[in-house]
Amino acid sequence: MAKKQIRLYPKSGREVVAFGQRLKDARLRRRFSKETVCARAQISRPTLDKIEAGDPSTSLGNYMQVLRVLGLTEDLSRVAEKDQLGRRLQDESMPQRMRAPRTTKIHRVRDGQEK
């Protein structure tokens, strides 16, 4: 069976490659060998090579494991944290609160008498 080819827009492809390079740089700054990261992330060496090369066919779960080993999962939690466009779209789709029409006469009933 042929491997499914994932096609990205050019800018997205460059971003994935840059992300892989940043992960590789983070690994090297921590002085972790590929074998250490693979063992702790429970992935194979070819999978780590694909991640560091920015291969888009690698699963997000594998990226998450590598981020966990490198201690970078907090950075991932900031993705889409300040989603200004999404919040504006959400606010636009919310129903607008309408007031009840104002009445001119106010009737109060107290002890059976109208005022």
C-alpha positions in Angstrom: 0.0 0.0 0.0 1.4 3.4 -1.0 2.0 5.9 1.7 -0.5 8.8 1.8 1.2 12.0 0.7 0.3 15.1 2.7 0.3 18.4 0.8 0.6 21.7 2.6 0.6 25.2 1.4 4.1 26.5 0.9 4.0 28.8 4.0 2.6 26.0 6.2 5.3 23.6 4.9 8.0 26.1 5.9 6.4 26.6 9.3 6.4 22.8 10.0 10.1 22.5 8.9 11.0 25.5 11.1 9.1 23.9 14.0 11.1 20.7 13.6 14.3 22.6 13.5 13.3 24.4 16.8 12.7 21.0 18.4 16.1 19.8 17.3 17.7 23.0 18.6 15.9 22.5 22.0 17.1 18.9 22.1 20.7 19.9 21.4 20.6 22.8 24.0 19.5 20.2 26.6 22.4 18.0 25.4 19.9 15.1 24.9 21.0 12.4 22.4 18.5 11.2 19.9 18.5 7.8 21.6 17.6 9.5 25.0 14.7 11.4 23.5 13.4 8.3 21.6 13.5 6.2 24.7 11.8 8.8 26.9 9.2 9.6 24.2 8.7 5.9 23.3 9.1 6.6 19.6 11.5 5.2 17.0 14.6 6.9 15.8 13.2 7.3 12.2 10.1 9.0 13.8 12.3 11.5 15.6 14.2 12.1 12.4 10.9 12.9 10.7 9.8 15.2 13.5 13.1 17.2 13.4 12.9 17.4 9.6 9.4 18.8 9.8 7.6 15.9 8.1 3.9 16.7 8.2 2.9 13.0 8.1 4.1 12.5 11.6 1.3 12.3 14.1 0.6 15.1 16.6 0.8 12.6 19.4 4.5 12.0 18.5 5.2 15.7 18.5 3.5 15.9 21.9 5.7 13.2 23.3 8.8 14.9 22.2 7.6 18.3 23.6 6.9 16.5 26.9 10.4 15.0 27.0 11.9 18.5 26.3 9.7 20.1 28.9 7.9 22.4 26.4 4.3 21.3 26.9 3.5 24.7 28.6 4.4 26.5 25.4 1.9 24.3 23.5 -0.9 25.3 25.8 -0.6 28.9 24.6 -1.6 28.0 21.0 -4.8 29.9 20.1 -4.9 31.4 23.6 -5.6 34.9 22.3 -7.9 34.0 19.4 -9.2 37.5 18.6 -10.8 36.6 15.3 -12.5 33.6 16.8 -13.8 35.6 19.8 -15.2 38.3 17.5 -17.0 35.7 15.4 -18.4 34.1 18.5 -19.6 37.4 19.8 -21.3 38.2 16.5 -23.2 34.9 16.5 -24.5 35.4 20.0 -28.1 36.6 20.3 -28.6 40.2 21.2 -30.4 40.8 24.4 -33.7 42.6 23.8 -35.7 44.6 26.4 -39.4 44.2 26.9 -41.4 47.1 25.6 -42.1 49.7 28.2 -45.7 50.0 29.5 -47.2 53.4 30.2 -49.4 52.4 33.1 -48.2 50.4 36.0 -50.9 48.5 37.9 -50.3 47.3 41.3 -52.7 45.1 43.1 -52.7 45.3 46.8 -55.4 43.8 49.0 -57.7 43.6 46.0 -57.5 47.4 45.1 -56.0 48.8 42.0 -53.8 51.8 42.1 
